Structures are given as C-alpha cells and as structure tokens.
Amino acid sequence: MTDAAEELDSERALDAEVEFVLTMGGLALRLAGATLVTHEKIPVPRFNFVWARGVGAERQTSFFERALDHYFQRALRPTFRVPLPVEGHLDRGLRRLGFSLRPEPLTLLLERAQTVREPEEAAEVSQATASDLDAVAGFWTSAKERPEFRTALDIAWHHPNPDEELVPLLARLEGEPASAAVLYRHGSAAGIHLVATHLSARGRGAASDIVRYALRERPLRSAARFSIFADSPRLESRLVKLGFTPVRSFAVYDLPESAELAIPPPGPPTPPRWRPPR
C-alpha cells in the first residue's frame, strides 16, 4: 500500500473514532486546529477528549480557554490527544493548566493486508445477541453510567444510521462471559473498540481471541479495513503479532482528579500583541 493510501486510511480511522462517540450519543465541536469530542451523560475519558491536530503558539491561549470552558461548564475532565512529536508550546501550555503527560503514547494501528496465522482460540467468540446486552454493557461502565451506555449501545446496534454498522462481540471461557468488544464501521473505516476483559479472566487470551475473530470472520456486512488503538508498548507488540501495523502515535494528557475544573488566571497584564490598523 502506498504512503498516500496509508495516510488516507489513517485519517478515515481517526474520523471513525469520533463517529463512534457520536453514534453512542455524544457530540463533537470543531475549533480551529482541534476537535472537541464530548459525551455529557457518559463522563469517562474514552468519550471526552480533544484531538489537537495543530494549534499555533500565538493562538493557544484562546484555544485552551474555549476548549476547557466547553468541558468545565459540563463538569467534565477531558484528555488531550496531541500528535507526536509534541510541539513545545503545547506541552508547556497543558502542563501550566495542570495536565499531566501519560507515560505511554496512544498508538493507532491499521490492519495489514497479510495477517499472521496464530493458534486456534481458547475462548468461544461470537456476535452478541440482544439477551447479552446487559452482560456486554457491564464490561465498560460503572453502575452510574451503565443505563445510559446500555441504551446508547442498543440504539446504535439495532437502529444504525445510513452507512454505519455496530456489532458487539462476546468471548466466553468455560461458558462464562470473559471479554467483549464493539466493532463499528463508518463509511469505509472500521474500528475495534472497547476491548475489555474481566479481571478474573485476564491472561488467558480472551481479548486476543476477539481480535482474531474480527479479522477472520469479518462480522460487518460491508468490507472495511480494521483499526485499533494501543495504549502501551506491550499491547502494541501483541497487536502487531495479530496482524496490525502502527501508523500514528499521540501523546495523551490527563487532568488529575485533584485538579479544580477552572482555568488559572493568565498572570499580570501584558502589552497587546497586535494593534488594529489606523
């Protein structure tokens, strides 16, 4: 695949990541240089983040004020996803506002044309059914957010908008639910989202089995190249073995729970940086 085609597939995958939050009941606000992805009723970082695609040093103050005001008015704590390498002024600005850099980057991986054959799965993987909805929703949310998440998942699953599909997957070990994921396609881009495993089942390969199932069985009705995110080198290495290749990496900045949801004062007054024409 050419570099141009890889770049196009990467952009489609990033757009589909936003569309996934939208179909789950969220919203997105475009600012110059960034997209603010928001879900007021599911206040978790996975559904509340800023794609900072490119913000100039002389415009970052107004950008941060508008972005944070958007989230803080809703009592939400967003994360910022910034392409690597991070420009110095953005790193300094985010740290000044109280954000901390995660130790590991977030990496976007795309499915390779030739996947690596691996041993047969230990888990029994299948598409979830309507009767599995409560079990599936329980993988990703606490009791507080679960009713909203369950309803959003049900609507997107059974009543998709044109040119999109959503299919939940469930892996069982010894007959019990062990791992789950959501496949979501928007247009020609498909993502494997929210891969999660119960604590008691970790280390037994159920999550990997779900990914292998998606690549082999192609549960979505329309053909699309799969993408997936990794938040650690260990997970990235595992996904490469399963048939993916890394294409983009992002630094992720979090706001600690102890931080107040307020923008700090700008400091002492300074002379204007520009003057209107006479």
N, C-alpha and C positions, 0 to 999 in steps of 0.2 A: 504494500500500500504506500502511495506517495506521501510525502510530508504534508502536502496541501490537503489530501483526503483525511489524514490523521488529525490535522488541525480542525477540519470541519466536523469530524465525528466528536472531537473533544468538546467543541462549542455546543453541539447538539446535546451531548450528555449533560453539560452544565445547565443548559436551559431546561432539560427534562427534570433535573434535580429540583429546580424551582417549581416547575409544573406539578411535581408530586405533592409539594406542600400546598399548592393552590387547590388541587383536586381533593385534598383532605380538609378543605375548609379554611385555608389560610389566605393571605393576600400578599402582594408584592408591590412595593413603591420604588419607582426608578428615580434616582438622583443623578446628577452629572458625575460620572465615574463610579457609580455603585448601584446595587440593587438591595433594598431592604426587604427581607423575607420575614413575614410575621404570621403567627397564629396565636391570637389572644386567648383562645379557650384551651389551648394545649401549651402551657408556658414552659416548654423544655428547649434547651439549646438546639436540638435537632430541627426544630421548626421555627426558630427565631435567630436568624443570622444575617450578617451583612456581607455580600460579595463586594469587596473593594477592588474594582478592576483597574483603577488608575485615578488617583487624586493628586493634584499638584500641590507643592509646598505652600504656595501663596493662597490656596483655596481650602486648605484642610480645616482651618478653624471653623468656617461657616458649615463645612460638610459635617464635621463632628457634632456641631450644635444641632443641626437639623436631624441628623440620624439618631442621636441619643435622645433628643426631645421626643421623637416618634415613639421610641420604646419606653422611655421613662414615664411618659404620660399614661402608659398602659401597665406600669409596674412590671415590665419585662426586662430580663437581663440577656441582651444579645451576645453572640460571639461574632468576632470579625474574622473573615477568611481573606487573607491577603496573598496574592501570588508571590512565590519565591523567585528571585531574592527580594526581600522586603526593602523598600526604599527607606532610608534613614529617617526622613521626616515623619513618615507614618509610624514607624516603630517608636520614636520619641513621643509623638502625639498620643498614641494609645497608652503608653506607659504613664505619661503625665496624667491621663484621665483615670488611672487606676487599673488598667487592664494588664493581665499577665500573659506571657507567651507560653503556650503549651510546649513541653519538652520535645514532642514529636510532631512532624508535619502531617497534614491531611493529604493523601495522595489519591488522585483519580486514576483508575486503571481501566483499560478497554480490552475486550475480548480479542484474542488473536485469531487469525484465520485457521491456524492449525493448533488444536488443543492437545495437551499431554494426557495420554491414557493413564488412568490410575486404577488401583484395585476396586472391586465392587464395594458398594456402600454397606456399612454396618447397620445404618438406620433405614427404616421404611419411610420413604418420602413420597408424598402425594400432594395434589392440589387440595386445599382445604375445602370443606363443604360448609353450608350455612349453619349446620349444627356445631361446627368447630369455632364459630365466631368468638364466643366468649373465651375459649382457650387461647386462641390466636391473639386477641387483644390483650390478654394478661401478660404477654411476653414484654410489652413495651411501655406500659403505663402503670402508675400507681392507682390506688382506688379512687383518688380525687379526679384524675384526668380520664379514667377508663371509660365512663359512659359517653363522653364527648368523642373520644377516639374511636370507640366501637361504632357509634352512629356514623361518623365520617367514613370509616372503612367500609361499612355496609353500603352506604350510598355510592361511593366511588367504585365499589366492586360490582354491584348489581345494576347501577344506573350510570355508566360512564358517559362522558361527553364524546362527541364525534372525534375520531382519530386518536382515541386513547383506550388503554386496557389496564386493568389491575387484577392480579391473580395472587392470592396469598398461598404460601406453601407451608406445609407442616411436616416435620420429621418426628417419627416415633421410635423409641428404643424400648424393647420388651413391651410394646403395646401402649406405652405412656408418652404423651407429648414431651419432646425433648428440645426441639429447636424450631424456629419459624423465620420466615422472611416474606417480603412482599415484592413481587415483580410488577413494575409499572412501565408502560410504554406510552410515549407521547410522540406522535409522528413516526420518524424512523429511528428514534433513540429509545433504548430500553435500559432500565436500571434494576439492579438487585439491591433492595433497600431493607434496612432494619433487621439485618440478620442477628438473631439473638438466641441464646441457649440458656436453659435453666441451670442454675448453679450446680445442682446435683448431677447434671449430665455433661458437664464440661470435661474436655479432654478425651472424649470418646468419638470425635469426628462427625457429630451430627450436623454442625454448621457447614463443614466442608461437603458433606453429602448433599445438602440442599443446593449448594452452588453447582456441584457436579450434575445434579438432576436438572437444574435450569438449563445448563449448557447442552446436555444430551437430549432431553425430551422437548425442549422449545415449547413450553406451555402456552405462550402467547400466540394468538391466531395469526398475527402479522409478523413477518420476519423482521428482525432488528438486531443490531449489534449490541450486546450487553456491556454495561459499565458497572463499576462498583467502587466504593471508597475504602481506603485502608487508613487507620489512624495510628499505626505502629509499624516499624520495620519487620517485626515478626509476622504480622498479618499480611503485609505486602509480599513477603517472601512466599508465604503459603499460597496466596492468590496467583502469583506468577507460576507456581507449580501446577495450579489448577487450570491454567490456560489464559491468563491475563498479562498485559504489559502496562507498566506505569507510563503515563503521558503528561500529567500535570501535578504539581505539588503546591500546597498552600500552607502558610503559617496561620495558626489559629490562636486568637487572643480571647481570653475569658475575663469576665469581671467577677472577682471573689464574692462569696456570699456576704462577707462583712462590709463590702463597699456600699456606700449610700448611693441611691439612684438619683444623683444630682450632678450637674456639670459644675466643676470647680470654677471659682472666679478667674477671670482672664489675667489678673495682675494689675499693676499700676498702668494708668493711661499712657499711650504712646502716640507720637505724631501720626497723622494719616499717611497711609502708604501710597495714596494717589490723590490727585486733585481734579475736580471737574474742569473741562475746558472753559476758557473765558468766552 
